[in-house]
Amino acid sequence: MTLSGGQQQRLCIARALVLELQVLLLDEPTASLDETAGRVIEELLVSLKERLTLFVVSHYLEQVKRIADRVMVFSNGSIEGGGGWPGSTSLRGA
């Protein structure tokens, strides 16, 4: 059986949830997924953040805006800015 990229991502998240974690670190959770599969993963992450802390690493600012409550921007190993939504003026490009 072959799983799609989105199915593989959901399976990985499900496997982590079995461990009853309090914190989940995701590095580019929708990388290499088509838009539809990426939205499914985003919706899953939005629902999960109600019961666990998520640290999501992403280069996609629009995705970060859809998922995050608080954001930290790193550049060249330093914190460049951060804040909460909506209207976080301390984030470049926001």
Backbone bond lengths (Angstrom), bond angles and torsions (degrees), N, CA, C in turn:
res aa  C-N    CA-C-N  psi(-1)  N-CA   C-N-CA  omega(-1)  CA-C   N-CA-C  phi
1 M - - - 1.437 - - 1.526 108.15 -
2 T 1.317 115.15 137.75 1.453 121.22 178.07 1.524 109.26 -113.51
3 L 1.324 116.15 130.30 1.459 121.60 178.61 1.520 109.89 -98.26
4 S 1.330 116.19 144.71 1.460 120.06 174.45 1.527 108.67 -71.00
5 G 1.334 116.05 168.95 1.465 120.04 178.50 1.516 112.04 -59.13
6 G 1.327 116.30 -42.65 1.459 120.31 179.25 1.514 112.36 -65.04
7 Q 1.329 116.35 -39.69 1.468 120.63 177.56 1.523 110.27 -65.17
8 Q 1.330 116.75 -39.95 1.460 120.21 178.01 1.527 110.88 -62.82
9 Q 1.331 117.15 -42.58 1.463 120.76 178.95 1.527 110.74 -62.61
10 R 1.336 117.26 -45.66 1.468 120.55 179.64 1.520 110.90 -63.44
11 L 1.326 117.24 -38.69 1.459 120.85 178.11 1.533 110.83 -63.76
12 C 1.312 117.01 -42.36 1.476 120.00 178.34 1.524 111.17 -62.85
13 I 1.316 116.91 -42.28 1.464 120.40 178.41 1.520 109.86 -65.10
14 A 1.324 117.48 -43.22 1.471 121.20 178.97 1.526 110.76 -60.82
15 R 1.318 117.50 -41.86 1.466 120.55 178.73 1.520 111.17 -61.82
16 A 1.323 116.71 -38.01 1.468 119.91 177.92 1.525 110.81 -68.48
17 L 1.317 117.49 -37.14 1.466 120.99 -177.79 1.523 112.63 -67.63
18 V 1.315 117.14 -27.66 1.464 120.79 178.06 1.527 110.34 -59.75
19 L 1.310 116.51 -27.70 1.462 121.37 -178.95 1.524 112.64 -77.64
20 E 1.331 117.23 -2.88 1.463 123.33 179.98 1.534 111.30 54.37
21 L 1.298 114.95 50.32 1.461 121.62 -179.89 1.519 111.29 -72.14
22 Q 1.309 115.77 157.57 1.463 121.37 172.64 1.522 110.73 -100.38
23 V 1.336 116.17 -22.82 1.463 122.02 -178.60 1.522 108.08 -131.96
24 L 1.326 115.68 136.74 1.455 121.03 178.17 1.523 108.06 -129.04
25 L 1.326 117.07 126.17 1.457 123.30 178.52 1.520 108.34 -104.18
26 L 1.332 115.76 123.57 1.461 121.25 -179.44 1.520 109.24 -123.47
27 D 1.311 116.44 125.49 1.461 121.90 179.16 1.522 108.28 -103.83
28 E 1.327 116.21 111.60 1.469 122.29 -179.42 1.537 110.81 48.56
29 P 1.334 118.02 62.55 1.465 121.07 -172.43 1.527 115.43 -64.20
30 T 1.331 118.06 -16.82 1.465 118.81 179.44 1.529 112.45 -114.84
31 A 1.324 117.02 12.63 1.466 120.37 178.86 1.524 109.73 -59.55
32 S 1.302 116.51 139.98 1.471 124.47 177.25 1.528 113.79 67.59
33 L 1.333 117.80 14.59 1.460 120.52 176.80 1.523 109.27 -104.58
34 D 1.342 115.77 151.65 1.458 118.25 173.95 1.526 108.77 -73.74
35 E 1.318 117.07 170.83 1.464 121.27 -173.57 1.525 112.30 -60.45
36 T 1.323 116.98 -40.31 1.466 120.18 -178.83 1.525 111.23 -65.08
37 A 1.316 117.40 -48.42 1.466 120.96 179.54 1.521 110.43 -64.74
38 G 1.331 117.17 -37.40 1.461 120.98 177.97 1.519 111.72 -61.98
39 R 1.320 117.10 -40.64 1.468 120.61 178.81 1.526 111.26 -65.67
40 V 1.319 117.09 -37.12 1.469 120.59 177.59 1.528 109.92 -61.65
41 I 1.330 116.66 -44.62 1.458 121.05 178.99 1.529 109.88 -64.61
42 E 1.335 117.36 -42.52 1.462 120.11 178.04 1.529 111.06 -59.45
43 E 1.321 117.01 -45.13 1.468 120.52 178.97 1.525 111.02 -61.37
44 L 1.327 116.32 -40.15 1.462 120.75 177.17 1.531 110.16 -61.85
45 L 1.318 117.37 -44.13 1.465 120.81 -179.62 1.526 111.83 -65.03
46 V 1.315 116.90 -39.49 1.469 120.21 177.80 1.527 109.88 -61.78
47 S 1.334 117.32 -40.71 1.468 119.06 178.95 1.530 111.70 -71.01
48 L 1.323 117.44 -34.41 1.467 120.90 -179.23 1.526 112.52 -70.21
49 K 1.322 117.47 -30.20 1.468 118.87 -175.91 1.521 111.97 -68.10
50 E 1.317 117.34 -9.27 1.464 120.47 175.13 1.528 111.45 -73.30
51 R 1.336 116.75 -24.35 1.468 118.87 -176.53 1.520 114.91 -122.01
52 L 1.330 118.52 -9.04 1.456 120.20 173.67 1.507 111.22 -143.02
53 T 1.303 114.53 164.79 1.458 120.77 176.94 1.517 108.03 -87.74
54 L 1.320 115.69 128.49 1.461 121.24 178.41 1.519 109.69 -111.03
55 F 1.312 116.00 133.86 1.456 122.42 168.48 1.518 104.80 -112.86
56 V 1.317 116.14 114.02 1.459 120.77 -176.82 1.522 108.67 -116.78
57 V 1.315 115.61 123.60 1.455 121.91 176.24 1.521 106.75 -97.00
58 S 1.334 116.33 125.60 1.460 119.24 -178.57 1.516 110.35 -153.59
59 H 1.317 115.34 147.93 1.458 121.71 173.52 1.525 110.30 -96.32
60 Y 1.331 117.47 -1.76 1.463 122.07 -175.16 1.527 110.22 -99.95
61 L 1.341 116.41 96.48 1.454 121.54 -176.11 1.529 112.07 -58.59
62 E 1.320 118.05 -39.21 1.468 120.14 179.68 1.526 110.88 -62.78
63 Q 1.307 117.19 -38.80 1.462 120.76 176.97 1.520 110.46 -66.15
64 V 1.307 116.40 -42.65 1.462 121.22 178.45 1.529 109.50 -57.95
65 K 1.321 116.91 -43.25 1.462 121.00 179.26 1.525 111.82 -60.74
66 R 1.331 116.84 -35.98 1.464 120.32 -178.97 1.521 112.35 -74.40
67 I 1.323 117.97 -28.76 1.462 121.75 -173.22 1.527 113.11 -100.67
68 A 1.315 117.14 -42.32 1.468 121.43 -163.79 1.520 114.63 -83.27
69 D 1.320 114.49 147.98 1.458 122.56 168.31 1.528 109.83 -95.51
70 R 1.320 115.93 -35.50 1.465 122.58 178.73 1.517 107.29 -135.29
71 V 1.315 115.31 148.77 1.463 120.97 -175.13 1.519 109.74 -135.79
72 M 1.319 115.36 143.00 1.462 121.85 170.61 1.522 106.73 -125.68
73 V 1.305 116.47 132.94 1.458 122.10 179.76 1.525 108.23 -107.10
74 F 1.331 115.51 124.20 1.456 121.83 178.58 1.521 108.88 -111.47
75 S 1.322 115.85 141.31 1.456 121.53 175.92 1.515 108.24 -147.27
76 N 1.301 116.63 127.90 1.463 122.18 179.57 1.526 112.32 52.36
77 G 1.326 116.74 39.32 1.454 121.51 175.96 1.517 115.77 81.11
78 S 1.324 117.47 4.86 1.468 120.88 -179.35 1.524 110.27 -124.02
79 I 1.326 115.50 153.43 1.455 120.41 175.56 1.522 107.80 -77.84
80 E 1.328 115.80 121.40 1.459 122.03 -178.59 1.523 112.18 -93.36
81 G 1.306 117.15 -26.82 1.457 120.38 -177.68 1.511 109.84 178.83
82 G 1.295 115.50 178.01 1.444 120.00 178.80 1.504 110.47 175.20
83 G 1.296 114.46 170.11 1.457 119.36 179.14 1.503 111.44 161.17
84 G 1.292 114.30 -172.01 1.453 120.50 179.67 1.515 110.36 -108.62
85 W 1.295 115.90 167.34 1.467 121.84 176.72 1.511 107.74 -98.65
86 P 1.278 122.90 162.85 1.470 125.24 -8.24 1.522 111.56 -84.17
87 G 1.315 115.81 164.28 1.443 121.97 172.16 1.514 115.70 69.58
88 S 1.317 117.36 33.69 1.450 119.61 179.40 1.522 109.23 -69.55
89 T 1.314 115.93 106.05 1.463 120.39 -176.39 1.520 112.60 -80.39
90 S 1.312 117.61 -10.80 1.459 118.95 -178.34 1.526 112.69 -83.60
91 L 1.335 116.90 -1.62 1.460 120.34 179.18 1.518 110.40 -99.69
92 R 1.316 116.00 126.38 1.459 119.12 176.55 1.509 109.21 -68.04
93 G 1.315 116.85 138.15 1.449 122.03 177.47 1.508 113.91 81.95
94 A 1.317 118.34 -3.03 1.468 120.89 -178.52 1.506 110.51 -81.87
